[in-house]
Amino acid sequence: MAVLDFGPRLLEQVQRIAEWQQVTADEVATRALSSYLDRLEWEKMEAEMAAFRSQLPALLATYPDQYVAVHQGQVIDHDVDLRVLHGRVYAKM
């Protein structure tokens, strides 16, 4: 089990909320951290989708009739077969 040092102010907040919610401090911290990480993942996905949309006209011209995989704003792979592309990208990532 990992041990995290929240600092006294944050630990006090977590303990107060745990008492209010009638759950353990660990449960409050886990829920809060999970929610924060989910939000970060969503923000990352939104950035990837925005990059894809902004590049779409060029992608359609460069890779006609193909699927493309974009990561961090860059084309990392492409293929005419979505399953083949997915397999390669999944193996890389």
PyMOL commands that set and color helices and strands:
alter all, ss='L'
color gray80, all
select helices_A, chain A and resi 8-21+25-62+82-92
alter helices_A, ss='H'
color red, helices_A
select strands_A, chain A and resi 67-71+74-79
alter strands_A, ss='S'
color yellow, strands_A
deselect
rebuild
show_as cartoon
